Amino acid sequence: CMPDAVSLGHPPLTSCGEYDVWAQMDLTLPDKGLCHMPQVQYLQDIHDEAPMATFIMNTRNVTRWIKSMRGWSSLDKRFVKCSKATGLNASDDLSLERYIVDHVRMVRDFVNRNPTHALVEVDIEDPNAGCIMSSLFKTDSKFWTHHNQKKPKG
């Protein structure tokens, strides 16, 4: 709904519903013609609508981040097929590393240029990540657990 809202000159968030939190807004299913990365494509529109928003950026070791992208339904290949939305043109190790580093830098730079925002960076591999998020957002740590992980074989 965000691409439609923005193309009509409407705000991307409230046009799509009244929520307190927006998370995992991207949708990269190129075989279905769905290539949307609102948090990248419409970052300025999101800022214009919600200039006091807090951004949460999950991070991790870049090598393991690349492995995760490859293992999550070939996310790396889907990002390349959705290059118009993602900006990623190849899925070799060096291209993925540059993409990840550039993305993190872009978010940090955006928040630095727009200091009304808060940026919370969380290393999702940190065993204390749930407690850190729980403390920052005054919620129970059970809401900040590791999901989407492959179960060990055997």
Phi, psi and omega per residue, in radians:
C1 nan -0.470 -3.133
M2 -1.101 -0.759 3.105
P3 -1.028 -0.712 3.114
D4 -1.119 -0.782 -3.122
A5 -1.054 -0.855 -3.106
V6 -1.128 -0.705 -3.135
S7 -1.126 -0.428 3.105
L8 -1.630 0.035 3.137
G9 1.407 0.319 3.130
H10 -1.690 2.749 3.105
P11 -1.150 2.432 -3.038
P12 -1.239 -0.514 -3.041
L13 -1.509 -1.116 -3.052
T14 -1.162 -0.361 3.067
S15 -1.169 -0.354 -3.066
C16 -1.869 0.101 3.105
G17 2.346 2.774 3.136
E18 -1.689 1.733 -3.134
Y19 -2.222 2.673 3.050
D20 -1.478 -0.485 -3.080
V21 -2.318 2.371 3.014
W22 -2.061 2.182 -3.127
A23 -2.452 2.683 3.117
Q24 0.781 1.058 -3.084
M25 -1.400 -0.285 -3.064
D26 -1.344 2.696 3.109
L27 -2.529 1.941 -3.101
T28 -2.141 1.495 3.060
L29 -2.188 1.305 -3.008
P30 -1.063 -0.526 3.134
D31 -1.182 -0.287 3.071
K32 -1.854 0.126 3.140
G33 1.299 0.367 -3.104
L34 -1.921 1.788 3.141
C35 -2.325 1.539 -3.090
H36 -2.242 2.250 3.052
M37 -2.313 1.219 -3.073
P38 -0.938 -0.647 -3.111
Q39 -1.183 -0.186 3.038
V40 -1.916 -0.955 -3.064
Q41 -1.119 -0.622 -3.026
Y42 -2.073 0.473 -3.084
L43 -1.015 -0.736 3.126
Q44 -1.142 -0.690 3.110
D45 -1.125 -0.696 3.096
I46 -1.121 -0.747 3.100
H47 -1.070 -0.790 -3.127
D48 -1.048 -0.637 -3.124
E49 -1.419 -0.637 -3.037
A50 -2.314 1.215 -3.029
P51 -1.180 -0.174 3.122
M52 -1.868 0.186 -3.072
A53 -1.091 2.582 2.996
T54 -1.709 2.259 3.100
F55 -1.775 2.385 3.053
I56 -1.945 2.155 3.116
M57 -2.056 1.966 3.062
N58 -1.339 2.359 3.104
T59 -2.275 2.946 3.055
R60 -2.925 3.010 3.041
N61 -0.921 2.279 -3.024
V62 -1.062 -0.706 3.141
T63 -1.071 -0.768 3.132
R64 -1.279 -0.496 3.076
W65 -1.110 -0.785 3.119
I66 -1.098 -0.785 3.114
K67 -1.037 -0.708 3.121
S68 -1.127 -0.738 3.116
M69 -1.065 -0.713 -3.134
R70 -1.215 -0.596 -3.082
G71 -1.487 -0.229 -3.091
W72 -1.684 1.376 -3.139
S73 0.874 0.763 3.110
S74 0.914 0.837 -3.133
L75 -0.990 -0.628 3.121
D76 -1.032 -0.776 3.140
K77 -1.220 -0.637 3.095
R78 -1.151 -0.660 3.087
F79 -1.095 -0.678 3.113
V80 -1.167 -0.758 3.115
K81 -1.120 -0.429 3.114
C82 -1.805 0.608 -3.003
S83 -1.040 -0.500 3.119
K84 -1.097 -0.611 3.134
A85 -1.539 -0.649 -3.016
T86 -1.621 -0.535 -3.070
G87 1.465 0.073 3.139
L88 -1.669 2.221 -3.067
N89 -1.931 -0.165 3.130
A90 -2.656 2.707 -3.075
S91 -2.033 0.413 3.012
D92 -1.267 2.878 -3.067
D93 -0.957 -0.814 -3.079
L94 -1.139 -0.729 3.118
S95 -1.110 -0.737 3.129
L96 -1.160 -0.729 3.119
E97 -1.077 -0.796 3.114
R98 -1.079 -0.724 -3.141
Y99 -1.045 -0.836 -3.111
I100 -1.117 -0.855 -3.127
V101 -1.074 -0.758 3.132
D102 -1.139 -0.658 3.129
H103 -1.123 -0.818 3.132
V104 -1.052 -0.787 3.129
R105 -1.094 -0.735 -3.135
M106 -1.052 -0.771 3.139
V107 -1.137 -0.808 3.126
R108 -1.054 -0.784 3.138
D109 -1.103 -0.710 3.134
F110 -1.064 -0.809 -3.138
V111 -1.166 -0.645 3.089
N112 -1.115 -0.640 3.112
R113 -1.332 -0.330 -3.098
N114 -2.229 1.304 -2.977
P115 -1.225 0.015 3.026
T116 -1.275 -0.282 3.111
H117 -1.541 2.658 2.937
A118 -1.851 2.533 3.071
L119 -2.109 2.120 3.062
V120 -1.901 2.028 3.077
E121 -1.801 2.262 -3.134
V122 -2.275 2.199 3.057
D123 -1.360 1.888 -3.029
I124 -1.216 -0.175 3.094
E125 -1.615 -0.123 3.110
D126 -1.235 2.148 -3.131
P127 -1.047 -0.335 3.116
N128 -1.673 0.144 -3.072
A129 -0.983 -0.759 -3.138
G130 -1.085 -0.737 3.117
C131 -1.168 -0.684 3.119
I132 -1.086 -0.850 -3.134
M133 -1.129 -0.710 3.113
S134 -1.036 -0.751 3.138
S135 -1.177 -0.767 -3.117
L136 -1.140 -0.677 -3.028
F137 -1.877 0.178 3.056
K138 0.923 0.874 3.113
T139 -2.254 2.962 3.098
D140 -1.286 2.413 -3.103
S141 -1.124 -0.297 3.120
K142 -1.128 -0.315 3.119
F143 -1.457 -0.088 -3.067
W144 -2.148 1.117 -3.116
T145 -1.926 2.951 -3.124
H146 -1.439 2.100 3.087
H147 -2.065 3.031 3.065
N148 1.020 0.613 3.090
Q149 -1.853 2.505 3.115
K150 -1.273 2.428 3.094
K151 -1.390 2.519 3.113
P152 -1.057 2.504 3.097
K153 -1.329 2.585 3.031
G154 2.113 nan nan
